[in-house]
Amino acid sequence: MSVTAPAKSEGGVGETVRVVIHALIIALVIRTFLFQPFNIPSGSMKATLLVGDYLFVSKYSYGYSHYSIPLSPRLFNGRIFGSDPDRGDIVVFRLPKDDTTDYIKRVIGLPGDRVQMKEGLLYINDKPVQRERLPDFVGEDPCGSDATARVKQWKETLPNGVSYKSLDCVDNGFYDNTNVYTVPPGHFFMMGDNRDNSTDSRVLSAVGYVPSENLIGRAQMIFFSIAEGEQAWQFWRWPVSVRWNRIFSIVR
């Protein structure tokens, strides 16, 4: 009895270690090749994505680069099983100017496109994007100055038929009138839906054109959402702090 008991204990510990290792391997495979969770820390994609949203990003949508691997070791160049995003996709990518930072924006310009803003209206290949005025956005301030605000809201429809909401905090904002951006081959032009409060491809010195290699994946679904300023770990506040109507909503 005194001999077999330790053997059973050692077997139990060994089995637990194996289970933990297998679970970690499965989690690593899922994160690398299938889905990776991200959270939204800023209001640049309001009203589509809010501060405090947690979402799954599909890693397989555009293939894989070395940025798909945890810690991003440069094991290879380019993309494996690569495919281009569609205009209007919401994409997580590594910032070209600082490839340790993840950004999330909407794909507006494809390789070869000419993109420009004129008086707050988006032009693609010299044609204005269809825009329809919607009721004002009222909620957590997308302009970053007050707790709540009322902001002009538009429905934009891209040339391929993808529609989404965009916000306009101020008339004639800093990037409401721009030069023409010509998207280079193998690159994409990204913009935030919160047009006056988004550092995106319009800011060439900070973001600029995004190489295909820097794409991480496509935003798919919000799996958790908590009000701005709240802490997700404070579960006792969830009844009032969680945005229950956003959980399991598809990102468009």
C-alpha positions in Angstrom: 0.0 0.0 0.0 2.8 2.4 0.9 4.5 1.7 -2.5 1.4 2.0 -4.8 0.0 5.2 -3.3 3.0 7.4 -4.4 2.8 5.8 -7.8 -0.8 6.7 -8.2 0.0 10.3 -7.0 2.9 10.6 -9.5 0.6 9.2 -12.3 -2.1 11.8 -11.4 0.4 14.7 -11.5 1.8 13.5 -14.8 -1.7 13.2 -16.3 -2.6 16.7 -15.2 0.6 18.1 -16.7 -0.2 16.3 -20.0 -3.7 17.7 -20.0 -2.4 21.2 -19.4 0.2 20.9 -22.2 -2.4 19.6 -24.6 -4.8 22.4 -23.7 -2.0 25.0 -24.3 -1.1 23.5 -27.7 -4.8 23.5 -28.7 -5.2 27.1 -27.6 -2.0 28.1 -29.5 -3.2 26.4 -32.7 -6.6 28.1 -32.4 -5.0 31.5 -31.8 -2.5 31.1 -34.6 -4.6 29.6 -37.3 -8.3 30.2 -36.5 -9.4 33.0 -34.1 -7.7 35.6 -31.9 -9.4 37.8 -29.3 -8.9 41.5 -29.3 -10.4 44.4 -27.4 -11.2 47.9 -28.5 -9.3 50.5 -26.5 -10.2 53.7 -28.5 -13.2 55.3 -30.2 -11.8 55.5 -33.7 -14.3 53.0 -35.0 -17.4 54.3 -33.3 -20.3 53.8 -33.8 -19.5 50.3 -35.3 -17.1 49.3 -32.5 -17.2 50.8 -29.0 -14.5 51.2 -26.3 -14.9 48.0 -24.2 -15.9 45.7 -27.1 -14.2 42.3 -27.1 -14.2 40.6 -30.4 -12.9 37.5 -32.3 -10.7 38.1 -35.4 -10.5 35.3 -38.0 -6.8 34.6 -38.7 -7.6 32.5 -41.8 -9.5 35.1 -43.8 -6.5 36.6 -45.5 -3.9 33.8 -45.0 -0.9 33.9 -42.7 2.2 36.0 -42.3 4.9 35.9 -39.7 2.7 38.4 -37.7 0.1 35.6 -37.3 2.5 33.7 -35.0 2.8 34.7 -31.4 5.8 37.0 -30.8 5.9 37.5 -34.6 9.3 35.7 -35.3 10.3 36.5 -38.9 10.3 32.8 -40.1 9.2 33.7 -43.6 8.3 36.7 -45.8 5.0 37.5 -47.5 1.7 35.5 -46.9 0.8 31.8 -47.0 -2.6 31.0 -48.4 -3.0 34.7 -48.9 -6.1 36.5 -50.2 -6.9 40.2 -50.3 -9.6 41.8 -48.1 -12.7 43.1 -49.6 -13.5 46.8 -49.6 -15.4 47.5 -46.4 -13.9 44.7 -44.3 -12.9 45.6 -40.8 -9.4 44.5 -40.4 -6.8 44.1 -37.6 -3.3 44.8 -38.8 0.2 45.6 -37.5 1.0 49.3 -37.7 3.6 49.8 -40.5 5.4 52.5 -38.5 5.5 50.3 -35.4 5.0 46.6 -36.0 4.5 45.8 -32.3 1.2 47.7 -32.3 -2.2 46.3 -33.5 -4.7 48.7 -35.2 -8.2 48.0 -36.3 -9.8 50.0 -39.2 -12.0 49.6 -42.2 -10.6 48.8 -45.7 -11.5 51.7 -48.0 -8.9 51.6 -50.7 -7.5 48.6 -52.6 -4.2 48.5 -54.6 -4.3 51.1 -57.4 -7.3 53.1 -56.0 -7.3 56.8 -55.7 -8.8 58.0 -52.3 -9.6 61.5 -51.3 -11.7 63.5 -48.8 -13.4 66.6 -50.0 -15.4 68.7 -47.5 -15.9 65.5 -45.4 -17.1 63.4 -48.3 -15.2 60.3 -49.3 -14.2 59.9 -52.9 -12.9 56.7 -54.4 -11.4 56.8 -57.9 -12.8 60.3 -58.4 -16.4 59.3 -57.6 -18.1 60.3 -54.3 -19.2 57.5 -52.1 -23.0 57.4 -51.7 -23.9 59.0 -48.3 -27.3 59.2 -46.5 -27.9 61.3 -43.4 -29.1 59.2 -40.4 -30.4 60.3 -37.0 -27.6 61.7 -34.8 -25.5 59.3 -32.8 -26.1 59.9 -29.1 -24.0 58.1 -26.5 -20.4 57.8 -25.2 -18.7 60.8 -26.7 -17.0 59.8 -30.0 -15.1 63.1 -30.0 -13.4 62.5 -26.7 -14.5 65.6 -24.8 -17.7 64.8 -22.8 -19.3 61.8 -21.2 -22.1 61.8 -23.7 -22.6 63.7 -27.0 -24.8 64.1 -30.0 -22.9 63.7 -33.3 -23.9 63.7 -37.0 -24.2 60.2 -38.4 -24.1 59.0 -42.0 -24.8 55.8 -43.8 -22.0 55.3 -46.4 -22.2 52.8 -49.2 -19.0 51.7 -51.0 -18.8 50.9 -54.7 -19.1 47.1 -53.9 -22.4 47.7 -52.0 -21.0 47.4 -48.4 -22.8 49.9 -46.1 -21.9 51.1 -42.7 -22.3 54.1 -40.4 -19.7 56.9 -40.1 -19.6 59.7 -37.6 -18.8 63.4 -38.3 -17.7 65.2 -35.1 -17.0 68.6 -36.7 -17.5 70.2 -40.1 -14.3 70.8 -42.0 -12.1 68.7 -39.7 -8.4 68.4 -40.2 -8.6 65.5 -42.5 -12.0 66.4 -44.2 -10.0 67.9 -47.1 -7.0 65.9 -48.4 -4.8 65.4 -51.3 -5.4 62.3 -53.5 -3.9 59.1 -52.0 -2.9 56.5 -54.7 -2.7 53.1 -53.0 0.5 51.3 -54.0 0.5 47.6 -55.2 0.2 45.1 -52.4 -1.1 47.8 -49.9 -4.4 48.9 -48.6 -5.9 52.2 -47.4 -7.6 52.0 -44.0 -10.0 54.5 -42.4 -11.8 54.7 -39.1 -15.6 55.1 -39.1 -15.2 57.9 -36.6 -13.7 60.2 -39.2 -12.7 63.2 -37.1 -11.2 61.1 -34.3 -9.2 58.4 -36.2 -5.5 58.2 -36.9 -5.6 56.1 -40.1 -4.1 55.9 -43.6 -4.8 59.6 -44.2 -2.0 60.3 -41.7 1.0 59.1 -43.8 3.5 59.9 -41.1 1.7 57.7 -38.5 -0.1 55.0 -40.4 -0.1 55.4 -44.2 -0.6 52.6 -46.6 -0.8 49.1 -45.0 1.2 46.3 -46.6 -0.6 43.0 -47.2 2.0 41.3 -45.0 0.8 43.3 -42.0 -2.8 42.1 -42.0 -3.7 39.9 -39.0 -7.3 39.0 -39.7 -10.9 40.1 -40.2 -13.1 41.2 -37.3 -16.0 38.8 -37.1 -18.0 38.8 -33.8 -18.3 40.7 -30.5 -18.2 38.1 -27.7 -18.3 40.6 -24.8 -18.8 44.3 -24.3 -18.6 46.5 -21.3 -19.3 50.2 -20.9 -16.4 52.6 -21.3 -14.6 53.2 -18.1 -15.7 50.0 -16.5 -13.4 47.0 -15.7 -14.3 43.6 -17.1 -13.0 41.8 -14.1 -15.5 43.5 -11.8 -18.1 40.9 -12.4 -20.4 42.1 -9.6 -21.0 45.2 -11.8 -21.9 43.2 -14.9 -25.7 43.6 -14.5 -25.4 47.3 -15.1 -22.0 47.7 -16.9 -22.2 45.0 -19.6 -23.7 46.0 -22.9 -25.8 42.8 -23.2 -27.3 43.8 -26.6 -23.9 43.8 -28.2 -22.8 40.3 -27.1 -22.6 37.8 -30.0 -23.3 40.5 -32.6 -21.7 40.2 -36.0 -19.2 42.9 -37.0 -20.1 44.7 -40.2 
